[in-house]
Amino acid sequence: MLSEQVEPEVRTDQDVGQAIETALARHRQGAIAEAATLYRRILAQLPSHEDALHLLGLCFLQRGDRGRAVLLIKRAVDVAEKVAYLANLAYAFIEIGQGPNALVSAERAVALQPDYVDAQLNRAMALKACGRIEDAIRAMRLAVCLSPSGATLQSNLGKLLLEAIMADEAIAPFRRLLVVDPAHEEGYLDLGNALMRSGKSAEATRYFIQGLRRQPSSAKLHANHAIGLTDAGQYDAAIQAGKTAIVLEPRLPESYGNLGIAYQDAGDLSRSAVSYGRSLRLAPGAPRYFRHLAAVSKIALDDPLLRRMEALAGNADALGEDARIELDFALAKPYESADPAKMFHYLDRGNARFRGNIRYDEEQSKHMFRKIETAFEAWKGAPAGEALPGEVRPIFIVGMPRSGTTLVEQIVASHPLVAAGGERKDFDQALHELAARRGGDYPDLVPALGEEDLSELARLYRSALGRDAAGKGYVTDKMPANFLYLGLIRAALPGSRILHCVRDPVDTCVSCYATLFSEGQFYTYDQAELGRYYRRYEKLMDFWRRTLPEGAFLDVTYEQVVDDLEGQARRILSYCGLEWDPACLDFHQTRRPVRTASAAQVRRPIYKSSIGKRERYLPYIGPLLSALQSEG
């Protein structure tokens, strides 16, 4: 950010001082060209006048001539090392993509004056430019502490947290931003996006609507409102919102991209592909649209678009870290069948980049799995009864990501008595709320839980579940990681049904490794860590089989569903207590929100190409195979 501290020193030479004041006044009024002319006149007489050098540099920076701006501000720093000069030099270096030089300048500014907000802000942005996202977040938090009411600081902190895949933490600074500046258009956008990525789409939609009340002609707000409506399953309204955004701003890539998501989730893959293609034409340097396009349509190896993306990858230094990651995952997809070596070249690079930007403690993960077994071995729990008359019954669908959970939910949710709940955080959030009241964490608090605690856990969960029942008797809850809670689910929610999805371990893990998840699943970005996590998951499921009553959950094997759809669908519905309905065989025609990595696949009839991929991938997955043989 440009430092606002641009007051020049008043020299004893009255004429020069007056000239600087006049130039600065025109500068503040936005007359950049006129101000620049006045600064040049001063420098013609006094070539080393540091204020004139600095301010002329700012003029060039504001006009987009970043190279000349760097040279001028650097000359000012050479004459007099002032904190404002150094802070703005750091900003100029960031603008020309020289993160390390920016960091040097920002560090010098901070050393001169640690409480200078712009220096701390630009230090944070320089750290981000150097790929040190966690350090950047810490620096930005410090800047926020120095000026809590700074709207720009709150906005930048939120954006950094979003980039670090910390959407839950990004919500607070965006909320503070709107308190400070209720008219901030991007504040409504960013808060809505953070809420969406945290699974709070209903609240996100409310903020998009609030923003639109203030700024009804904002194409970006209409485009993002389309995503909120899509998440709510209001496809027609979502598509209309996307089209409105395009009318308002025909060259806004996000409008077409979000319209593409609405079409994709509604099952119209051809229109989705067209929309993503238009986004790419408007923003050829935005790989996320290419990744979306590759998910809904097959990209041929001789497609000029693929060549263009590969050329972009060859000049990856011009991209931000998140764009590089998006591009690597996108480029892997076209080579999935034709050239596994190239596929894994991109996957290994993209996963390594992503892994370097996240916090994942494998030892903590191991410890958690061990504690779950220990806690439930020491707890007798409560006998599972039956649901009370009239209660909405949850159907939990659990397992590893990419194991067929979305397919199974689509089959079940095609039944007329079942509402699709999607990936819900409700049980996890209910458990955390109970834990906060009881003073403990899961699973440590389990041995002390009594019937009143279980009733409260059920009440908290059902209060969220019932809102999405849509008058139906069953609601699916397709949060794969709920396999961690099966002992509590069984005890607290009598009458619930649990479907455990199982797929070939190698196919499951490779599919995870090939997926850039929207949030979480941090164990999937390193082959060895992924394989060891899979082993811990397997052992925990074996533990549940040994300790829970027979029939507590039903194993549903992906390969068997693909091979015998009707037989397995009948088996699943029977376990859930549902009468057979042939609509479950036409699951790909069911209109409902599908916001997972499998959204495109479940809009097509059953296909077998996703089975048995392991043979062609064996040369490239050595760390994964070794880890799958480990103890976890």
N, C-alpha and C positions, 0 to 999 in steps of 0.2 A: 504494500500500500504506500502511496506517496505521503511523505510527511507533510503535515500542514504547517510546520514551523518553518516558514520561509521569510521571516522578517529580516531584512538586511541590516548590517551594521551601518550606522550613520557616521561617515568619515568627517574629518575636519574640513575637507574640501566641500564647501556648501553646494557647489554646482553638481558634483557627482552624487552627493546625497539626495539632492532634489530630483535628479534624473532617475535614480533607483526608485524613489518613492512614486514618481509618476509612472514608471514602467510597471511597478508592482501593482499599482491601482488598476491599470489597464489589464494586467494579467488576471487579477481577481474578478474583473468584470467579464472575462471570457474572450477578450480581444487578444488572442494568443499571437497572431502574426504581428500586430502592432507592438505588443510587449517585446517580442523577440527582436524587432528592429531597434528598439530603444536599448535593449541589453547589448546589442552588437555595437552601437555607438559608444557605449561606455567602454567596452572591451577594445575598441579601436584606439582609445586614448590610454586605457589601463589594462593591458592584456592579462594581468594576473589578479584582476579584481575577483576575489573568490565568490562574492554574492552574485555578481553578474554571470560568472561561469556556471554556478549552480542553478540559477533561475533560468538561464537560457537552455541549460540541459533539460530542465523540467518542461520547457516549452516544446522541445523536440520529442520528449517522451510522450507528452499529451497529444502530439500530432502523429505519433506512430513511428517516428524516426529513432528507433531505440539505439542503434549503433552509435549515432552521433551524440545521443544523450549520454551514453556511458562515457564516451571520451571527454565530454565537457564536465560532467559531474566528477569524474576521476581527477581532472585538472584542478577543480575546486578543492578536492580532498588533499591533493598534493600541496596546495598553498596553505590550507588551514584544515586540520582534521577535526571537524565539528560533527556532533552527533547527527544532526539533520542531514548533512551531506552524506555521511556514511549510510544512514538508513535508506536514503533515496538511491544511493549507488547500489545497495543490495537489491532494491526493487527493480532497478534498471537491468541488473545482471539476470534476475529471475525472468524478466520479460524477453531477454535474448537467449534464454535456455542455458545459462551458465550458473548452475546451482552451486558448485563448489566456490566460485568467486563471490557469489552472492552471500554465502555463509560466512566467508572471511570478513566481508564488509560489515555484515550484521553483527558478528561477534565483536568486532572492534567498536561498533556503536554501543552495544550493550555494556562493554567494559567501561566506556566513557561515562555512561549514564544508565544504570540498571533499571531505573524506574521510567525510562522513556518508552512510552507505549508503542510507538511506531517501530522502534528498533526491535522490540520483542516480537511484534507482529511479523515484521519482515524476516526476522530470524526463524520464526516458525515456518514461514512459507519457503525460505531457503532450505530448511531441513526437509520439507516435503519434496522440493525439487531435486534433492539429493537421494530421494528414495527412503529417507529415515522417518517413516510415518509416525511411529510411536514417539520418537523424540519431538517431532513436530507438534503432536497433540499436547505433550507436556509443556512445550514452549508457549503454545497458544493458550493453554489454561492459565499460565502465568500472566500473559498479556490481559486476559479477561479479568484476573484478580486486580490488576492495576487500574482497569477501567470497566467495571461491571455493566455500566450503562451504554457501552459502545456497541451499537447495532452491528457494525462491520465485524467486530471481534466475535460476537456471538454467532454470526452467520458463518464465519470462517471456521470456528471451532466445530460447529455442527457438520459442516461439509467435510472436514478432516475425519471426524468420527464416522460419517457415512462411508468415506473412502476406505477406512480401516475395517469395514464390515462390522461396525459397532452401532447399529441402528437404534437399539434401545437407549444407549447413552446419548445419541445425537438429539433425541426428542427434547431434553431439558433446555439446551442452549437455543434451539429454535423457538421454544415457547417463550423464553426470556426475550428473544429478538422481537417477537410480536407485542410483548408488553412495552418494550422500549419504543418500537415503531410500528403501530398497528396498521399503517398503510403500506408496509413493505411487501411488495408483490411476491418476491422470491421467498419471503418468509413463509407465506402460506403454501407455496409450492414445496419448499424444503421440509417443512414440518409434516405436510401431508405425505410426502415420499418416505420420510423416516417412519411415520406411523404405519404406512403400507408395508414397509419392509420388516416391521415388528409384528406383523399379523393383526394390526388394528385398523382394518380397512374402513369400518363404519365411521370411526372417529376421523380418519384421514379424509373421508368424503365430506364430513362436516366442515373441515377447514378449507377444502377446495371450494365449497359452496360459499363460505364466508368471504373468501378472496374474490370470488366472482361477483358478490354483491357490491364490493368496493370497486372492482375493476371488471365490469361485464365484457369489455372488449379485449381482455387478455387471452391471447391464443394459447399461451402456455398453461394457464389455469384450466381452460376448456380441455386441452389435451390430457392433462393429468386427471381431471374429473372423469374422463373416459376410462382411465384405469380403475378408479374407485368403483364406477358403475359396473365395469366388467367383473370386478371381484365380487360384487353383490349379485352377479348373475343377470343384471339388467342389460342384456346385450343390445337391444334396439336403442335404448337411451345412450349407451356407451358409444355405439357407432355414430349416432347423431352428434354427440359431443365432439367426437373426433373430426367429423365432417365440418362442424362449426369452427373448430380451431383452424382447419385448412382454409376455409373461406376468409377468416380474419387474417391469417398469415400464411399464404400459399407456399412460402419458401422455408417454413419451419420444419426441420426434419422430425422433431419429436411428435408433431401432429400425425404424420404418416406412420411413424413407428408405433405410437400408442393405438392408432386405428388398427394397425396390423395385429397388435396383441388382442384387441377386442374381437376382430374377425377370427383369430386363431383359437381363442378360448370358446368362441361360439361354434367352432367346428368348420368354419368356412376357410379352409387352408389356401385355396387358390387366390381369393381376395387378400388374404393375409400376406401371401408372397408378393403380390403386386404392391401392396402398401410398403412392405419392407424394402422392395426394390426402389421405390420412389424416395424413401429416406436415404438410401445409399447414394442415389444420384445427387441429392442435395448436400449430403455430408459424407463424401467418399473416404474421409479420414476418421469416421466413427465406426469402429469395428463391431460394436454391439449390434448394429442393424444387420451386418453380415452374419453374425452368429445366429440371430433370430431367423434370418432367411434360410440358413443352412438347416435349421431345425424343422422347417415346414416344407422344404422342397429340395430335391436332389440337385446338387451343383456338379455339373460335368467337369472332368479334369481339363478340358480344353476351353472352358468358359472364360471369356476375357475378364469377368469379374474376379475369378479366382486368381488370375495372373496379376490383377491390380492389387488385390489384397496381399499377395506374396511380395510384390514390389514395396508395398507399404511396410511389411514386416522387415524388409531389408534396410529400411530407413527408420527403424524403431526408435532411435534417439529423439526423433521429432514428436513422439507420442508420449503421453503421460503413462505412468505405471499401470493404471487400471486399464487403459486402452491397449497396452501391450498384452496384458493378460487376456482380455477379451479376444484379441486378434489370434493369439496362439490357440485358444480353445476353438475358435471359429474355423481356423485353417485345418485343424485335425479332422473335422467332420467329413469333408469330401474324400479324404483318403482312407476312410474307415475300412472299406472293402478292397479297394484297388491297391493300396500301398501302405501296409501296416507300419513299415519302417518310417515312412514320412509322417504318418499319423502320430506315432510315439515320439518322433522328434519334436513336434509341436506340443504334444501333451506334456512331455517331460519338462520342456522349457516353461510352459504356462503354469504348470503345477508348482515348479520350483519358485517362480516369481511370486505366485500367490502365497505359498508357504512362508516366504520371507517377509510377508507383510501382515502376518496374523500371529496371535498368541495361542499356542496349543501346548499344553503340558501333558505329555503322555504318561508320566509317572502319576500325576493326579488322576488321570483316567483309569489307570490300573487299580489305584487305591480305591476309587469309587466302586468299581465292580466287585472288588473283594469285600468291601464294607456292606454292599447290598446282601450278599449271601450270608455274611455273619449276622446282620441285623435280623433277617427273616428266619434264620435257624433258631434265634433266641426268642422269637415271637410266635405265640400261638394264634394270634389274630382273632377273627370272629368267623363263625360259620356262614357261608354264603347262602342266602335265602332266595326268595323270588321277588321280583319287582312288585310294587304296590299297584293295584288297579288304576289305570289312567296315567301312570307315569310314562314319560317318553323313555324308550330304551336305547341306550347307546350301543352302537356296533363298532368296537375298536378294531382298527386294521393296523397291525404293527409289523415290524421287521426292519431289515436294513434298507436304506434308500436304494432305489433302482432294483428292488426285488419283486416288483409286480404289485405294489400296494395301490398305485393309481388305477391299474387295470381292474383289480378286485373291487375297489370302491365303485368304479364306473358300472361294473356288473350289478353290484348290490343296489346302488342308488338308482338304477333303472327300474327297480320295483316300485309300483305305485304307492306302497305304504312306507317308503324310505325316503327321507330327506338327506341330501348330500351335505355333510358338514365340512369336508375338506380337511386340510392340515390345521388342526386346532391346538392352541397352546393352553386350553382351558384347564386340563387336569394338572399340568405342571404349575400353572399360576395358582390354582386352588390349593395345591399342596404347599407352595411357597407361602401363601397367606396363612394357612394353618400352622406352618412351621414358625412363622413370625410371631403368632399368638402364643404358641407353646414354648418358644424359646429354644430352637434347635434347627438342625438341617437334616434333609434327607440324605442317607437313610438312617442317620444316628438316632433320630427321634422315634423310629418305628417300634422298638421294644416297649416303649412307654405308652403307646397309643391304646385307648380304650374305645368302647362302643360309642361314647359321646363324640369323641374325636372323629371317628369314621362317619358318623351321621353328619357332622359339620362339614367334613370333606365332601361328602356326597351332595350336601345342600349347595355348597359353593360351586361345585362342578355343574350341577343340574340347572342352577340359575342362569348360567351362560349357555348351556346346551339348549334349553327350552326356547330361547329366542329364535333359533334357526330351525325349529321343528316344522314350521309351515303347516301345522295342523295334522302332521303325520305321526304315526306311533313309534317310528324308529329314526335315529339320526346317526349317520356315520361319523366317526372321528378317525381320520387318517393321518395321525401324527406317528410316523414310524418309530420314533424314539420312546414312545410309551411302553415299549417292551421292558424298559427299566422299572416300571411301576406295576407289573402284572399282579404281584402279591397284594398290593393295596387296592387296585382296581377290582379284583375278585372279592375282597372283603367289604369295600365301601359301597359297591354298586351291584347289589344282587339283581340278577336278571339281565345284566349286560352280557354281550357276546364279544368274544375276542377272536379275530381271524389273524393268524400268524403267517405271513407270506415268506416263502422260502424259494430261493433260486440257486442255481449252480454257484458255488462260492467265487470261482474265478470270473465267471460272467458278471456276477453282481459287482465285484470289486473293480473290474475293468470299466464297467459302465459308470461307477461312481467316479473313478479316476478321470474319465472323459467328460465329466459334467462340472461346469462352473455353477455351483449352487448359489441361489439368491441370498442365503444366509445360513450360518451354522455349518455342520458337517466338516469341521476343521481337520478331522483325522483323515480325510480322503485325499489330501494334496501331497502325500508322500507314500510311495508304494509299500514300503516296509511298515510304516505306521498304520496304514489302511489294513494290511493283512493281519497285523497283531490285534487291531481293534475288532476285526471280524472274528478272530478266535475267541476273544473275550465275550463278544456277543453270543457266539455259539455255546460257550460254556454256561453263560447265564440262562439261556433258554433250556439247556439240559437240566439246570438246577430247578427251574420252574416246573419242568415235567416231573421231576422227582418229588417236589414238595407240594404242588397244588393238586387238588382232586382231579381225577380223570374227567376229561371233557371240559376242563377250565378254559381251554382254548383249542382251536382247530388249526392244524397245519395245512396250509394251502400252497401246493407246489406249482410254481409258475409254469414249468415245462408241462405238467399235467393239464393245466388250464388251457394252454395253447393246443395241446394234442387232443383234448376232449372237452371242449367248451361247455356243451350242454350237460354232460355228466358231472363236471365239477361245479357248474352253476347250481344244479339241483342239490348237490351235496352241501354247498355253502348256504343256500336258502333254507334247507332243512335244519341245519345246525342253528341258524338264527331264528327258527320258529316261524318262517314265512312260507306261505303257499307258493307253489310254482307259478311263474308268470313268464311267458315267452318274450316279453319286452327285454328281459335280462340278456337275451342273445343278441339283441340289436343295440348293445351298450354304446357303440360308436355314434349312434344317432341321438343319444340323450343330450339335451341342451342344459348344461349347468356349468358353473365356473370351474375350470381346471387350471390352477395356477401352480403347476409343478413342472419339472423337467420333462415329464412324460405327456405334456398337454397335447402335442401333435400326434403322438402314437395312439392315444386312446380315442382319437377321432377317426381312426381307420379300423377296418375289420381285423380280426386275429391274423397275425402273420408269424412265420416261424424263423425268419432270418436272424432274430435276436438270440437264438439258441445255439449253443455249441461253438462259440467264437474262439474258445480258448486255444485251439490248435494253431490258428494262424498268428496268435499273439505271443506264443510261448517264448520266442527269442528275445522279447522286449520286456518281459515282466518277471525277470529273475528275482528281484528283491521282494515282489509280492508273493511269488510262489514259496520262497524260503520262509517268509513271515507266516504264511498260512499253515506251515508245518511246525511252527513254534508253539510254545505254551501260551503265547499271548502276553 
